[in-house]
Amino acid sequence: MSRSLFDRIPWVLVIFIIALGIPWLGSKYYTFLATQIAILSLFAVSYNLLLGSAGLVSFGHAAYFGLGSYACGLLMKELGVPFLIALAAGGLMAAAFAAGFGFFCVRLTKIYFSMLTLAFAQIVWAICFQWNELTGGDQGISPIPYPGLNWLSSVPGLDGFRVGDYFYFVALAVVALCIAALHRISVSPFGRMLMTIRENPERASFIGVNVRAYELAAFIVAGGFAGIAGALFGIFNRGVFADFLYWPKSAEVLIMTILGGMNYFWGPVVGTGMLVVLNQQITAYTEYWPLVLGTILLVLLFAFPGGLLGALHAGWTRLRSGGRGVRPGA
Amino acid sequence: MELQFIFSQFLSGLTTAIFLFLIASGLSLVFGVLRVLNFAHGTFYMLGAYIAWQVVHWLSPSKEAFWPAALLAAGAIAVLGLLVERLMFRYLYDKEELYQLLFTYALVLILGDAAKIVWGTEQLSVTRPPVLEGSLRVMGTLIPEYNLFVMILGSAIAVGFWVILTRTGVGRMIRAAAMDREMLGALGANVGWLYTGVFVVSSFLAGLSGALVTPIKAIVPGMDVEIIVEAFIVVVIGGLGSFWGTFLGALIYGQVLSFGILIFPRFSIFSVFALMAVILIVRPWGLLGRPLR
């Protein structure tokens, strides 16, 4: 694989700079959407380290998202811990749980792996849902204080924005750093080795790779970044609820990833953007969002199994080959 | 704890178990042959309940409407299963396992909302059929006759299933498919129709259990995802694709839930998921299952 000009563009930086401009549009709604897309993108990109790179289908990724948001939310609300420390603690907490659970999960393959990730996630959910003293049970934790970001208004050119805009700047920066890190990881020798394992775990173990150790490392990294996404989301949402780690949330991140294209690093971001915008547009008209989502999923499975980016890629390849119908990857 | 109290707890666990067995057996059957966990199985169950309610409602002055309603519901869901498998699902068999899973999840989303559109979000309920309105006293505990009927029916279905699986040609094909479906196809068996048949039978069972549960539980949106998670736990405990494993899994689940509520009232949900996790760690293929090849 030679690196084309396209690959040499630092996409994280480009997208970060473009996204940074959104508050200048002056719409509270756009900033709201962009914050949500940014945070959930990180969640989905972290998930794709498991699904796309390592080929591990987790049904319990929401657990780490939720653990991060509970840890960060509790630290900020109950102990008044500063934002950045609480954020890091959220990520570490999620990574620690991912290490404990992942240790057992990577011993299993295929559907059994998926089922065990689901079981662990549901255990965490059941505890958070019923441990009223700590987590507030089904009431959740709210309100979570916004981090003190007024110092941002003294930065030249940044005065006069709303609190939500300042939080967006900070969240976007954190997300961009994390996505850049995940990108480095996915193109590193470690990331390449995950792909080798995905393609042929038996051969990987024959050439002396400790398959389980690699998978566990991927599980921990993915869990940790999901925790950071969860921590940001809890603040954005002004509250943390047990729904954050319930299994439909895990299904949601899976759908976002597939929708954009799990074989592309940016697939989950595209999928998240599309799903969040569609959700906002459609729930304004009808309460039957699941019906729409299910239909999108059906169309995707039958017509564009490679996701949106997969379809675009195929179209682009056909265009360049002068319509001779060369299929991608052929 | 008194013996009588323990007995009544045991019976309530047993009732839960038989229902779960009826539902989970279809799920396990499909997994055994098609190698797919059918998320939509719970939705078929819910639709069975709604259709049974609808038929009872249409025939409303009649007191015995429950019986034809239950049969019609099961039949309707079997037809739905036939359409889903023949028109859509089978085109995904050569795709990745994940896509097949997502297909069944798409059905959950679509059919769940369709049920909301047709029947609304209010609780619906069906009264017990008059023949089985009474209760029996066993060891000082009152058991509704209807629950007893379901227990007997469930056990009969279990035995019938077992006879079909072990004594008939179809059963032999199903067991062969569970062991090595490529080889079965290579030997000239019509695997395509076997898949369809298995999917239809499984849908029928889901529809039937949905109809049978209506006199005991209220019909509400969301009962589909609630039951599918429970059924997953049952088949994982017993062994995915294993027939007696599903039966054992359902019995264990029923008792753990029933006594778990007494021991840790707040953490009963926790205890069944913990059980599922422990089984997966110690014996991933379940108590009576076989490792997948």
Interface residues (C-beta under 8 A of the other chain):
Chain A: V57 F104 R107 L108 K110 I111 Y112 M115 L116 L118 A119 F120 Q122 I123 A126 I127 F129 Q130 W247 P248 A251 L254 I255 I258 Y288 P290 L291 L293 G294 T295 L297 L298 L301 F302 P305
Chain B: L37 M88 Y91 L92 K95 E97 L98 Y99 L101 L102 F103 Y105 A106 L107 V108 L109 I110 G112 D113 A114 K116 I117 V225 V229 F232 V236 L240 R266 F267 I269 F270 F273 A274 M276 A277 L280 I281 P284 W285 L292
